[in-house]
Amino acid sequence: MKEARFLKINQEKWKKIEEALRGKDRDPEALSAYFIEVTDDLAYIKTYFPESSVEKYLNALAGSLYEIIYKRTWNESGYIKRFFTEELPLVFFRARKEIILAFLLLMVAVTIGALSTFNDNYFVRLILGDKYVAMTLENIEKGDPMAVYKSMNQSEMFLGITLNNLRVSFLAFAGGLIFSFGSIYVLFVNGVMIGTFFSFLYQENVFGEAMLIVWLHGTIEIASITVAGAAGFVIGKGLLFPGTYSRVTSFVANAKNGAQMILGIAPLIITAGIIESFITRYTGMHWSVKLLIILSSLCFSVFYFYLYPSKVALRKYE
């Protein structure tokens, strides 16, 4: 009796999943959610109705979903291109609210850092450290406030900076596991540091020069960290607001989306590391060259994270 009721409740859902499998335009996110639901149903059948004939059917359905979702590899012809031009932009589109929220939180933290620096002379040393402040003041006196970017071997600098930025991005992403509080913390700390840093340089009358140097690499770097924080918010949303799904199903689906976001920004973080290590050090470049690099990075970030995803979604769902 209970088995019949279970079958009656779920038959329409399984039929819908079969139709989705036969469709030409398969939504990866929807198929992933279906796979989790089918495996949940399969586990339920095995536990409470171990002799049921439905077990074989659900095994086959789960196997078909698995083949489509998880057997695709980066070695497939055209898959990398499809990931960055179709799948990832759709994930960004679904996470657009989280991306905007992460950006706003970062800006609030930047404002707090700036106001605190202007109102407390010791705050900059508390956030940036006495050693860094002393070194920067010394460089300013020498007439080269951004000399820090010339102080290390280029290859060593690239490795250290890139690994650190990847670590920060991963922490922002993983912070979603504690209901997004970890993501909020990482974004807030980085925002306060940015606000403090630029306010300190403003007080030392080198703000304009610093802006044209730091944002050479900082534009892509900060955009990527913002998206990493948004990826953490996506995970947190899956835990806090599962909607019609079970909390486990919602978490797994959202964690997959967040992981795709982190994977997608990894090349950009590496690019930012290359710019910082091999280009930013040439502080004597003409201001027009610096501005061109900054504006190009800004246009790319806005386009790829905000505008292009909407275009892909419109084309896919129209």
N, C-alpha and C positions, 0 to 999 in steps of 0.2 A: 504493500500500500504506500509506504513512504518512498520506495523506489519509483513507483509510477508517478507520484506527485513531483518528485525531483526531475524526472524526465519531461513531464508536461511543462514545468516551469522553464526548462532550459532548451527545449527543442527548437524554438524559434531563434534563439541566440545562435545555436550551432548551425542552423540553416543560413543565417546571415553571414556567419564566418565562412562557410563554404562558398557563398556567392562572392565574398571579398577575395577569396583565393582564386576564383575563376576570372575575376575582373582584370582588365589590362592595366589600369592605373591604380596600383596598389600603394596605399599609404603606409610607409614603414612604421610610423608611430602606432597606427591603429592595429596593424598586424602584431606588433610587439605586445600590445595590451590584450589582444585576442589570445595570443600564445599563453600568457600568464593565466588568463581566465580558464582556458581549456585544461592546462596542467593542474590548476586548482580543482576543477571539476573531476579530473582523472584521479587525483589524490583522494577526493571525497568518495568516489565510487569504490576505489580499492579498499578504503577503510571501512565503509559501512555496507557495501554490497559487493563483496569480493568475487562472487560468482556471476556477476552481471555480464550479459552479452554486450553491453554498451562500452565496456572497457576497451575492447578491440577497436571499436569505432573511434573513441576518443584518442587512443594511441596513434591511430592513422592520421587523425586530424592534427594532433600535436606535431607529428612527424612532418607533415606537409608544411605547417607553419615554420617549423625549425629550419627546414631546407631553404625556404625563401629568405628568412630573416638572418640566420647565422651562418649559412654556408657561403655567403658572398664574402669575398676577400679583397684585399687591396690589390691583389694580382689580377683580378678580373679586368678584362678589357674595358676601359672607360670608367671604371668605378671611382677612381680618385677624382676625376673631373666631375662626375655626377654627384659625389659627396659634397664638394665645395660649391657647386653651382646650383644644386637642387635640394639635397637633403638637409645640409647645414643651414642654408638660408630659411628653410621652412621651420627648423627648430628655433632660429632667431625670431622668426615672425610670431611663433606661439609664445615665446618668452619676452615679447616686446614690452609688456608691462613691468616685468622683473628688471629688464635692462634699464628702463627709464627710472624705476625706483632706485636701482643701484647708483645711477648717475646722480640723482637728486641727493641721496644720502652722502655721496662723496663730496658734493658741492657744499652741503651743510657743514661737513667736517672741515673742508678747506676754509670756510668762513670763520668757524670757531678757532682754527689755528691762527688765522690772520689777526682776528680781534684780540686773541690772547697775547700774541706777540707784541702788538701795538700797546697793550695795557700792562704788560709785565716784562720788564727787561731781562729777567732770568728765564722766562719761558722758553726762549730759543735754545738756551743751553740745556734745559731739561729735556727737550725733544730731540735736538740734533746732536747733543753731546759737546762737552767743553773742547775736546780735541778737534772736532770738525769745525767748530766755530772759530777757534784760534787759527787753524790752518787757512780758512777762507779769508779771515781778516788780514792775515799775512799776505795772501795772494792779491787781495785788493790793494794793499799798500804797494805791491810790486807792479801794479797796473795790469794784472792778468787774473781777474777774479775767478775764472773757470779753469784755472791751471790744473785742478784736480784730475781732469779728464786726460791730461798728458802724463800723469805721474806713473802709470803702469805700462807694462808690456802689453801690446794690443791683443795678442792671443790669450794671455792669462786674464786680461780684463774682460774679454768676450766670454770666456768660460765662466768666470766668477759671476758676472752680471746676469748672464742668461740663466744659469742654474738658480740664482737667487730669485729672479723674476718668475721662473717656472714654479719654484717652491711657494712663493707668495700667492700665485694664481691657484695652485693646488689647495693651499690652506683656505683660500676664499671659497673654493668649491666644496671642499670637505666640511667646512663650517656649516653647511646646510644640514648635516647629519644631526646637529643639536638644534633643530628647529630654526635654522638660519641665524641663530645668535652669533655663531662663529664667523659667518660671512659678514654680518653687520660690524663685528669687531675689527676684522681685517680692513674693510673699506673705511671705517672711521679712523683707524690709526694712520692709514696711508693718506687720507684726506687731510688730517691735522698736520702731518709732516709736510705735505705740499704747501698748505697755507702758511705754515711757519717759515719754511724755507724761502719762499718768495717775498714774504713780508720782511724778513731779515735782510734780504738783498735790496729791497726797496728802501729800508732805513739806511743802508750803506751807499745809496745813490748809484747802484749798478743794476737796477731792475731791468731796464730796457735791453742792455747787453746780455744779461742772463737769460731773458725770455727767448731771445733769438738763438741761444745755444742749447739750453736745456730741452726746449720743445722740439729740437731736431729729432731726438729719440723719444722724448716724453709723450708726444702725441699718440703714437701707436701703443706705447707701453701702458699709459693710463687708460686708454680705451680698452685694452685687453684685460687689465685688472678689473675694470668695471664689469665687463662681460663675465669674468670669472666669478665675481660676487653675485651676478645675476644667476649664474649656474647654481650657486649655493642656494639662492632663493627658490629656484625651481625645485630642488630637492626638498627644501623646507615646506613648500606648498604641497608637495606630494604627501608629506607626513601630517601636516596640519589640516589640509582640506582635501580629503580623498574623494569627495563628491559621491557618485553612485558606485564607485569601486571600493573594494576592501582596502584597508590601509596599506597592506603589504603590496597589493597589485598596483596601487597608486604610487607607492614609493619606488618600486622597481621601474615602472614606466618613466617616472620623472627623473630618476637617477640616470637612466640611459640617455635621456635628453641632455641632462647636465654634463654627462661625460662626453657627449658629442660636442658640446660647446667648448669644453676644455681642450679637446683634441683639435678643434677647429682653430683656436687662437694660438696654439703652440707655434706654428710657423711665423705668426706675427710677433710673438715674444722673441723668437730667434732673430727676426729681422730688426727689431728694436735694439737687440744686443749688438748686432753687426753695426748699426748706425752709431750707437754710443761708443763703441770701441774703436771703430775705424774712420768715422767721419766727424763726430762731435769734437774730437781733439783738435781739429783744425779750426780753432776759434777765430783765426784771422780771415776766414772766407768772407767775401763780399756779402753784405746784408741781403741782397736780392737773391743770392743762391740759398742762403739759410731760409729765407721766407718762402721760397719756392718749395723746398723740401717739407717745411712745416705745413704749408697749405695743401700740398699733395697728400701728405699723411692724413690730414684732417678730412679732406674730401673723400679719401678712400674709406676711412673709418665710418663716417656718416653714411656713405653709400652702402657699404657692405653690411653694416650692422643694423641699419634703419630702413633705407630706401629700397635697396635690392630685394630684401626678404618680402616686402609688401608686393613688389612686382611679381616675384615667383609665386607667392600665395594667390594673387589675383589670377594668374595664368592657370594655376593648378585647380582652383576651386570654382572658377567662373562657369 
